[in-house]
Amino acid sequence: MGHINNERGVALVTALMLTLISLAIAMSLLYMVLSGTKMSAAQKRYKSSLEASHGAVELFTRQVIDRAFQGYSSAAIENDFAAVDLKMVNSACFQDKIGKPTSQWSSGCSSTVEPADAPDMTAKLSGTDTNFTVYGKIVDTVPGNSDLSGIQLDSGAGVAGTGSGISPQHLPGLYTLEVQAESQANAREKARLSVLYEY
């Protein structure tokens, strides 16, 4: 049996193999660049939703709940925040949630941790690219001994200016809030926060 001395096709096969390897490397680099672009776009959308959630927490804790403690009605609170289309969904439940422990809420009050499921309050916040619908719900209440009237109590000092030296320890009320912000353009773009708020 004789050997074939024809090696003319080896260079072609080698060139094709090197071309295939370089094409595979180029395709993997292209895939990594595209997946990185998708991830950064998803991160940007999530960051926008997260910022809207933080804004909702600020609105609900520093403005809405604070005004409810001061005795404002739900209608007055909605009127004050008409620019963000604030809605107090169930004002009777909201009053129960800020004033009573969780076990004493009325039966119609929802304590599920899903903010969009029977929320206490909703609002619409505007963003640079899209607007966001935000939902807020109090899911747990542990009342404290905070004076909600806003009146400073007298320390009980006598004529000589010395007090009795006894004052009760302040125990703030604890409220667990669930807040969710979702894009109005795409409901899949959302962020949720769980907040422990003390007043």
Sine and cosine of phi, psi and omega as CSV:
sin_phi,cos_phi,sin_psi,cos_psi,sin_omega,cos_omega
0.00,0.00,0.73,-0.68,-0.06,-1.00
-0.97,-0.23,0.51,-0.86,0.05,-1.00
-0.99,0.14,0.54,-0.84,0.05,-1.00
-1.00,0.06,0.81,-0.58,-0.03,-1.00
-0.99,-0.12,0.30,0.95,-0.03,-1.00
-1.00,-0.06,0.94,-0.34,0.00,-1.00
-0.90,-0.44,0.43,0.90,-0.06,-1.00
-0.94,0.34,-0.47,0.88,-0.05,-1.00
-1.00,0.09,-0.19,0.98,-0.05,-1.00
-0.91,0.42,-0.66,0.75,0.01,-1.00
-0.90,0.44,-0.62,0.79,0.02,-1.00
-0.92,0.39,-0.70,0.71,0.02,-1.00
-0.90,0.44,-0.68,0.73,0.02,-1.00
-0.89,0.45,-0.68,0.73,0.02,-1.00
-0.90,0.44,-0.65,0.76,0.04,-1.00
-0.91,0.41,-0.64,0.77,0.02,-1.00
-0.91,0.42,-0.70,0.72,0.02,-1.00
-0.91,0.42,-0.61,0.79,0.06,-1.00
-0.90,0.44,-0.67,0.75,0.02,-1.00
-0.90,0.43,-0.68,0.74,0.02,-1.00
-0.91,0.42,-0.71,0.71,0.01,-1.00
-0.91,0.41,-0.57,0.82,0.07,-1.00
-0.91,0.41,-0.64,0.76,0.04,-1.00
-0.90,0.44,-0.66,0.75,0.03,-1.00
-0.90,0.43,-0.70,0.72,0.01,-1.00
-0.89,0.45,-0.65,0.76,0.01,-1.00
-0.92,0.40,-0.63,0.77,0.02,-1.00
-0.92,0.39,-0.63,0.78,0.07,-1.00
-0.90,0.43,-0.67,0.74,0.04,-1.00
-0.89,0.46,-0.65,0.76,0.04,-1.00
-0.89,0.46,-0.68,0.73,0.01,-1.00
-0.90,0.43,-0.65,0.76,0.03,-1.00
-0.90,0.43,-0.71,0.71,0.00,-1.00
-0.91,0.40,-0.66,0.75,0.01,-1.00
-0.93,0.37,-0.57,0.82,0.09,-1.00
-0.90,0.43,-0.62,0.79,0.04,-1.00
-0.91,0.41,-0.68,0.74,0.03,-1.00
-0.89,0.45,-0.67,0.74,-0.01,-1.00
-0.91,0.42,-0.66,0.75,0.00,-1.00
-0.93,0.37,-0.57,0.82,0.06,-1.00
-0.93,0.38,-0.66,0.75,0.04,-1.00
-0.90,0.43,-0.65,0.76,0.03,-1.00
-0.89,0.45,-0.63,0.77,0.02,-1.00
-0.90,0.43,-0.69,0.73,0.02,-1.00
-0.90,0.43,-0.67,0.74,0.02,-1.00
-0.91,0.42,-0.65,0.76,0.00,-1.00
-0.88,0.47,-0.63,0.77,0.05,-1.00
-0.90,0.44,-0.69,0.73,0.03,-1.00
-0.91,0.42,-0.63,0.78,0.02,-1.00
-0.91,0.42,-0.66,0.75,0.05,-1.00
-0.89,0.45,-0.63,0.78,0.05,-1.00
-0.91,0.42,-0.60,0.80,0.06,-1.00
-0.90,0.44,-0.68,0.74,0.04,-1.00
-0.89,0.45,-0.65,0.76,0.06,-1.00
-0.89,0.46,-0.62,0.79,0.03,-1.00
-0.91,0.40,-0.63,0.77,0.04,-1.00
-0.88,0.47,-0.70,0.71,0.04,-1.00
-0.87,0.49,-0.71,0.70,-0.01,-1.00
-0.89,0.45,-0.75,0.66,-0.09,-1.00
-0.94,0.33,-0.68,0.73,-0.08,-1.00
-0.99,0.16,-0.69,0.72,-0.10,-1.00
-1.00,0.06,-0.33,0.95,-0.05,-1.00
-0.90,-0.44,-0.87,0.50,-0.15,-0.99
-0.93,0.37,-0.81,0.58,-0.04,-1.00
-0.91,0.42,-0.63,0.78,0.03,-1.00
-0.87,0.49,-0.67,0.75,0.03,-1.00
-0.94,0.34,-0.55,0.83,0.05,-1.00
-0.90,0.43,-0.61,0.79,0.06,-1.00
-0.92,0.40,-0.50,0.87,0.00,-1.00
-0.99,0.15,0.00,1.00,0.09,-1.00
0.99,-0.11,0.13,0.99,0.05,-1.00
-0.91,0.42,0.59,-0.81,0.09,-1.00
-0.98,0.19,0.30,-0.95,0.02,-1.00
-0.88,0.48,-0.61,0.79,0.01,-1.00
-0.91,0.42,-0.64,0.77,0.02,-1.00
-0.92,0.39,-0.62,0.78,0.03,-1.00
-0.91,0.41,-0.69,0.72,0.04,-1.00
-0.88,0.48,-0.64,0.77,0.01,-1.00
-0.91,0.41,-0.64,0.77,0.00,-1.00
-0.91,0.42,-0.50,0.87,-0.06,-1.00
-0.90,-0.44,0.63,0.78,0.02,-1.00
-0.92,0.40,-0.42,0.91,-0.02,-1.00
-0.90,0.43,-0.48,0.87,0.03,-1.00
-0.96,-0.26,0.21,0.98,0.05,-1.00
0.81,0.59,0.73,0.68,0.02,-1.00
-0.94,0.35,0.74,-0.67,0.05,-1.00
-0.80,-0.60,0.81,-0.59,0.14,-0.99
-1.00,-0.02,0.97,-0.26,-0.20,-0.98
-0.91,0.41,-0.75,0.66,-0.02,-1.00
-0.70,-0.71,1.00,-0.09,-0.13,-0.99
-0.92,0.38,-0.52,0.85,0.02,-1.00
-0.91,0.42,-0.69,0.72,0.05,-1.00
-0.91,0.42,-0.64,0.77,0.00,-1.00
-0.88,0.47,-0.67,0.74,0.04,-1.00
-0.90,0.43,-0.63,0.77,0.08,-1.00
-0.88,0.48,-0.68,0.73,-0.09,-1.00
-0.93,0.37,-0.53,0.85,0.00,-1.00
-1.00,0.01,-0.24,0.97,-0.07,-1.00
-0.92,-0.40,-0.26,0.97,-0.09,-1.00
-0.79,-0.61,0.42,-0.91,0.11,-0.99
-0.91,0.41,0.33,-0.94,-0.07,-1.00
-0.82,0.57,-0.62,0.78,-0.05,-1.00
-0.92,0.39,-0.31,0.95,-0.04,-1.00
-0.97,-0.24,0.13,0.99,0.06,-1.00
-0.91,0.40,0.48,-0.88,0.06,-1.00
-0.91,0.40,0.35,-0.94,-0.14,-0.99
-0.91,0.42,-0.40,0.92,-0.01,-1.00
-0.99,0.14,-0.08,1.00,-0.04,-1.00
-0.99,0.11,0.77,-0.64,-0.04,-1.00
-1.00,0.03,0.70,-0.71,0.07,-1.00
-0.85,-0.52,0.33,0.94,0.06,-1.00
-0.94,0.35,0.43,-0.90,-0.08,-1.00
-1.00,0.09,0.06,1.00,0.06,-1.00
-1.00,0.06,0.95,-0.32,-0.09,-1.00
-0.89,0.45,-0.54,0.84,-0.04,-1.00
-0.98,0.21,-0.20,0.98,0.03,-1.00
-1.00,-0.02,0.97,-0.25,-0.02,-1.00
0.83,0.56,0.89,0.46,-0.01,-1.00
-0.95,0.32,0.40,-0.92,0.10,-0.99
-0.99,0.17,-0.55,0.84,-0.03,-1.00
-0.51,-0.86,0.54,-0.84,0.07,-1.00
-0.73,-0.69,0.42,-0.91,0.05,-1.00
-0.44,-0.90,0.25,-0.97,0.04,-1.00
-0.87,-0.50,0.89,-0.46,0.01,-1.00
-0.95,-0.30,0.66,-0.75,-0.02,-1.00
-1.00,-0.06,0.62,-0.78,0.03,-1.00
-0.88,-0.48,-0.01,-1.00,-0.01,-1.00
-0.96,0.27,-0.66,0.75,-0.02,-1.00
-0.99,-0.11,-0.63,0.78,-0.06,-1.00
-0.53,-0.85,0.26,-0.97,0.07,-1.00
-1.00,-0.09,0.37,-0.93,-0.07,-1.00
-0.81,-0.58,0.63,-0.78,0.17,-0.98
-0.99,-0.16,0.80,-0.61,-0.02,-1.00
-0.90,-0.43,0.63,-0.78,0.00,-1.00
-0.86,-0.51,0.65,-0.76,0.06,-1.00
-0.72,-0.70,0.62,-0.78,-0.02,-1.00
-0.53,-0.85,0.71,-0.70,0.15,-0.99
-1.00,0.06,0.83,-0.55,-0.06,-1.00
-0.94,-0.34,-0.20,0.98,0.02,-1.00
-0.39,-0.92,0.63,-0.77,0.01,-1.00
-0.73,-0.69,0.76,-0.65,0.15,-0.99
-0.83,-0.55,0.98,-0.20,-0.07,-1.00
-0.93,0.37,0.50,-0.86,0.06,-1.00
-0.91,-0.40,-0.33,-0.94,0.02,-1.00
-0.95,-0.31,0.47,0.88,0.01,-1.00
-0.92,0.40,0.64,-0.77,0.10,-1.00
-1.00,0.09,0.92,-0.40,-0.07,-1.00
-1.00,0.04,-0.04,1.00,-0.06,-1.00
-0.97,0.24,-0.41,0.91,-0.04,-1.00
1.00,0.07,0.00,1.00,0.00,-1.00
-1.00,-0.03,0.77,-0.64,0.06,-1.00
-0.97,0.24,0.79,-0.62,-0.02,-1.00
-0.99,0.14,0.53,-0.85,0.03,-1.00
-0.94,0.35,0.66,-0.75,-0.04,-1.00
-0.96,0.29,-0.24,0.97,0.02,-1.00
1.00,0.03,0.34,0.94,0.00,-1.00
-0.94,0.33,0.62,-0.79,0.00,-1.00
-1.00,0.05,-0.30,-0.96,-0.03,-1.00
-0.91,0.42,-0.60,0.80,-0.04,-1.00
-0.96,0.27,-0.19,0.98,0.04,-1.00
1.00,0.00,0.11,0.99,0.04,-1.00
-0.97,-0.25,0.67,-0.74,-0.01,-1.00
-1.00,-0.05,0.02,-1.00,0.00,-1.00
-0.97,0.26,-0.30,0.95,0.03,-1.00
0.99,0.12,0.00,1.00,-0.01,-1.00
-0.93,-0.37,0.83,-0.55,0.09,-1.00
-0.65,-0.76,0.61,-0.79,-0.04,-1.00
-0.94,0.35,0.53,-0.85,0.05,-1.00
-0.95,0.30,0.72,-0.69,-0.01,-1.00
-0.98,0.19,0.83,-0.56,0.08,-1.00
-0.88,-0.48,0.95,-0.31,-0.04,-1.00
-0.95,0.33,0.44,-0.90,0.13,-0.99
-0.96,0.27,0.64,-0.77,-0.01,-1.00
-0.94,-0.35,0.76,-0.65,-0.03,-1.00
-0.80,-0.60,0.81,-0.59,0.09,-1.00
-0.99,-0.12,0.87,-0.49,-0.01,-1.00
-0.93,-0.37,0.60,-0.80,0.16,-0.99
-0.91,-0.41,0.80,-0.61,-0.04,-1.00
-0.80,-0.61,0.68,-0.73,0.05,-1.00
-0.70,-0.71,0.70,-0.71,0.12,-0.99
-0.87,-0.49,0.74,-0.67,0.05,-1.00
-0.72,-0.70,0.56,-0.83,-0.01,-1.00
-0.93,0.38,0.67,-0.75,0.05,-1.00
-0.96,0.29,-0.41,0.91,0.00,-1.00
-0.98,0.18,-0.54,0.84,-0.04,-1.00
-0.54,-0.84,0.95,-0.32,-0.08,-1.00
-0.92,0.39,-0.23,0.97,0.05,-1.00
-0.97,0.26,-0.33,0.94,0.03,-1.00
-1.00,0.05,1.00,-0.09,-0.03,-1.00
-0.54,-0.84,0.33,-0.94,0.05,-1.00
-0.62,-0.78,0.63,-0.78,0.00,-1.00
-0.86,-0.51,0.59,-0.81,0.06,-1.00
-0.78,-0.63,0.61,-0.79,0.17,-0.99
-0.94,-0.33,0.79,-0.62,-0.12,-0.99
-0.80,-0.60,0.73,-0.68,0.15,-0.99
-0.98,-0.22,0.92,-0.40,-0.11,-0.99
-0.92,-0.40,0.74,-0.67,0.07,-1.00
-0.89,-0.46,0.63,-0.78,-0.02,-1.00
-0.74,-0.67,0.00,0.00,0.00,0.00
